[in-house]
Amino acid sequence: MASQPKQASLVERALRRLGYVRWRPASVIHRVETFPAGEPLPALAPEMGRAGQYAGVYMGSPWVYVAINRIAEAAALVPFRVYRVARGEGSAGEVAPAGAGEVALPEHPFTRLLQRPNPLLSRFELIEHTVGSLELHGNAYWFLAGQPGGAPQEIWPLRPDRVQIVPDAVRGVRGYLYEVDGRSIPLDAAEVVHFRRWHPANDYYGLSALEAARLAVETDRAMADWNRRYFGEGMAVPAGIVAIRERVSDADFERIKHEWRAAYGGGERKTAFVRGASMEWHNVGLSQHEMDFLNARRFNREEIFQIFGIPVGLFSENATEANALVGERVFVERTLWPKLVRIAEKITTDLLPFYGTGLVGRFDDIRPQDRAQQLAELRLARGVLTVDELRARYFGLGPLLASDPETTPETPKSPE
């Protein structure tokens, strides 16, 4: 009887090597378990000590909130589709541009799952959570729940500040630990999809954009707090020295100090009083104008936006309509689209194989297109490509059926 657990463990390891996945219901992430004794310690993220503070930075910095919210909501608006690649045209592990040999699968099970990933979230909320976590933490995690041996039935996003990676000398990642109420819940590597940004100094965790923007964010938050206190009860008048030139008695001197501090002092006011022949005010503080306060905050905003990939023209008060249009195009092409490709390729390599081979996932290409150049290219291709190739490459359509009356024309009409 004592050998049964060991035998079951060996069988389970063999099945895992053959691709078997031991799915568990979604409630597992809320169940407290003890990590098995003797297992390797998790790999600590370089910013693990600050990961719990990132949410506070997001909620406390207006520029960080605007940048991350803009990216996450824009990404969540883009539809995701699954395609089947014909044999010889590609593999399940690549995401190539749509072309001949690919067939869209609008009713694919993963597409339906993505529309309702779990009872609490919609597709928009899942993608928003994922992209927001990538921008804020540099990492995003999906927990896959379902029945043993089958495709996932639910997708639950995990909080990155609660996840730790358990490394493995052979497979790279042995599993994950999810922290709940101070206890660690072990998750198998196949049960978690890990999205991450590139980190130059870490093999397991992605780099948060806040690490690069930390100095600018802290400076801007300090300036905003100083501005709040400046116009508050304790900072309404600049700091300085009250020099009383006239000779006054001790009683009058104490009365003047009391009345001044009662009217202008505040809890943080530092005002010095010097007795002399008359009373004179000497300002020893710096005004907002002297500190170039507004331009400094604009500089912080622009630096934070550039780190997150937000063109300043989208929010600048001096931007023209032309600048805003150029900024929108740059945002889509240089910022949003690479993030969508990162997520789509990870889904293709780590999740779609559960549904079979020859599948690729892709977000719709929302990059602005040069219609004049497309028409010129189409005219040149009409004498080289077949009808089906033209339909697939330029119109995103499948091949014509042999009985379809539309097969009579040799080429489709150009969209002039």
C-alpha positions, 0 to 999 in steps of 0.5 A: 500500500505504501508503494501506490502513491509513488507508482501513481506519481510515476504514472502522472509524470509519464502522462505529463511528458506525453502531453496530458494536462491535469485540469482543475476547476476555477475554485482551486485558486481560492483553495489553500494548499501547502507547497510540497516539501522538497520542491525548489524555491520560487524565482523571485521577480526583481521587483517583487518587493515593489509589485504590490505598490504598482497598483497604488502608483496606477491609482495615484498618478494621473499620467500613469493612469491615462497611459495604461488605461488608453492602451488597455481599452484600445487593445480590448476593442480589437477582435480576435480570430482563429485561423486554420493553416493549410498543410504546407502553408505554416505551422501552429507555432507561427503567426504570419500575415493572413494570406493564401491557405488560411481559413477563418474559423468564426465558430471555433471553441476558443473564440466562443470561450474568449467571448465569455472566459468565465462567469464574471468576465467578458472578453473586453474585461479579460483583454483589458486586464491582461494588457493593463497587467503587462503595462503595469507589472510587465507580466500577465497570467491566465489560469486555465480551468477545465476537465482532465484531458480536455480543452480549457473551459474557463480562463481566469486572470491572476494578479501578477503581484501574487504569482511566483515562478518555480524554475526547473532545470530541464523545462525552464518553468516547473510551475507557479505559486499563487499567494492567497491569504499568506498561503501558496497554491501550487499550479502546474506549468500547463495550467498557466499562460504567462504573458511577459515583456522582455527583461534584460536581466531576468529569465523568468519575469517581464520588466514593468514600464514603471521601473523605467518611469519610476523617477519621473513618476515619483518626481511628478507625484511629489510636485503634485503633492507640494502643489496641493499643500501649497494651496492648502491651509498650511501652505497658503503663504510662502515661508519667510521671516517677519522682522519687527523693527520697532521696539515692542514689549515681550507681551506685544511680541508674543501677541504678534507671533500668535496672531500671525501664526493663527492667520497664516501659520498652518501645521507646516508653516516655518516663519521666523520672528526677529525684533528690531526697530520696525516690522518688515517681511522677507520672503525666503521661499520660491514661488511656483513661477520661479520654480517653473512649476507648470513646465516641469509637470509637462516635462514629467507628463511627456517623459511618462507618455514616451515610456509607455508609447503614448504620443504627446500629440494625442493629449497636448493642449497645443496639438492641431487636428493634423498632429492628433491624426498623426499621433493616433496613427503612430500610437496604433502602429508603434505601440498598440499593434506590437502588444497585440501581436505579443498576446496573439503569438502567446495564445497560438503557441501555448493555448491553441495546441489544446484544440489541435494542430495547424491553428493560429490566433490573430487580432484584426489588423487595425493599422492604417492602410495606404489605399492608393498603394494597395490598389496599385499593388492589386493591379500588378498582381491581377495578372500573376495571382489566381482568383483565390489568391487575390481573394485571400491576400487582398480581401480576406476571403476564402476560395470560391466554390466550383459551383459558385456563379461568381467563379466566372470572372477571372479576377475580383474587381478592385475596390476603386 
